[in-house]
Amino acid sequence: MRRKIILALLISTVGSTALAAKDLRFWNLTGVTISELYLAPTGTTSWSSNQCKNDKDGTVDPDERLTIKGITPGRYDVKLTDEHGRTCMVNNVEVKAGGAYAFSISDKQLTHCTK
């Protein structure tokens, strides 16, 4: 009996994690189109693939939302490159799952940028 309960808990945990990862989204609240977007667990350099490739035109326009793939909820450093070639870092961003929720980045957060 105990084994069945543990197995059921494992299955529900794995299922909910997979479901949560499907629901991750980014909302571009900057005034520029983003051409590259990477996430790494906070304090690491283990960057994800370019998330902009998840969009049909390969970019994220201002006020557009983007589905994030291959990432689980948590805290991440975000590296992005805009349409002008400027690369910016935004540290310690909370990424949550949920139907209507999308983590966002706005112009005022773009303080660590280089060209």
C-alpha positions in Angstrom: 0.0 0.0 0.0 2.8 2.4 0.9 4.5 1.7 -2.4 1.3 2.6 -4.3 1.0 5.9 -2.4 4.7 6.8 -3.1 4.3 5.9 -6.8 1.1 8.0 -7.1 2.9 11.0 -5.5 5.8 10.6 -7.9 3.6 10.4 -10.9 1.6 13.5 -9.8 4.8 15.5 -9.1 6.3 14.6 -12.4 3.1 15.4 -14.2 2.6 18.7 -12.6 6.2 19.7 -13.2 5.8 18.9 -16.9 2.5 20.8 -17.1 4.0 23.8 -15.3 7.0 23.9 -17.7 4.5 24.1 -20.6 2.8 27.2 -19.1 5.9 29.5 -18.8 5.7 32.7 -20.7 7.7 35.9 -21.1 6.0 39.3 -21.7 8.2 42.0 -23.4 7.4 45.3 -21.7 10.4 47.1 -23.2 10.1 49.5 -26.1 12.3 47.4 -28.3 12.1 44.2 -30.2 14.1 41.4 -28.6 16.0 39.1 -31.0 17.7 36.8 -28.4 16.5 35.8 -24.9 18.4 33.3 -22.7 17.8 32.2 -19.1 20.3 30.7 -16.6 19.6 29.7 -13.0 20.5 32.7 -10.9 24.3 33.0 -10.3 25.3 30.5 -13.0 26.2 30.7 -16.7 24.2 27.6 -17.7 22.3 29.5 -20.4 19.2 28.0 -22.1 18.8 27.9 -25.8 17.7 31.1 -27.5 14.0 31.3 -26.4 13.2 33.7 -29.3 13.4 30.7 -31.6 10.1 29.6 -30.0 8.3 32.5 -31.9 7.3 32.1 -35.5 9.2 35.2 -36.6 12.2 34.6 -34.2 11.7 37.9 -32.3 9.6 39.3 -29.4 8.1 42.6 -30.2 7.1 45.2 -27.5 4.0 44.0 -25.6 4.3 40.5 -27.2 4.3 37.3 -25.1 6.6 34.4 -25.8 6.3 30.7 -24.7 9.4 29.6 -22.8 10.5 26.0 -23.4 12.9 23.7 -21.5 12.8 25.8 -18.3 11.1 25.0 -15.0 9.8 27.6 -12.5 12.4 29.3 -10.4 14.8 32.3 -10.2 16.8 33.1 -13.3 19.3 35.6 -14.7 18.0 36.8 -18.1 20.3 37.8 -21.0 18.7 39.5 -24.0 19.8 41.2 -27.2 17.6 43.8 -28.7 17.1 44.8 -32.4 19.8 47.4 -32.1 22.5 44.9 -31.0 22.5 46.0 -27.3 22.9 43.0 -24.9 21.4 43.4 -21.4 21.4 41.3 -18.2 18.5 41.2 -15.7 19.4 39.3 -12.6 17.3 37.2 -10.2 14.0 37.2 -12.2 11.2 35.0 -10.8 9.7 32.7 -13.4 6.4 31.2 -12.4 4.0 28.9 -14.2 0.3 29.6 -14.6 -2.3 30.1 -17.3 -2.4 33.9 -17.4 1.0 34.6 -15.7 4.0 35.7 -17.7 7.2 37.0 -16.2 8.1 40.4 -17.7 11.0 42.7 -18.3 10.5 46.5 -18.7 12.8 49.3 -19.9 13.6 50.4 -16.3 15.2 46.9 -15.7 17.6 47.3 -18.6 20.4 48.9 -16.5 23.3 46.4 -17.3 23.6 46.8 -21.0 26.5 46.8 -23.5 26.7 47.3 -27.2 
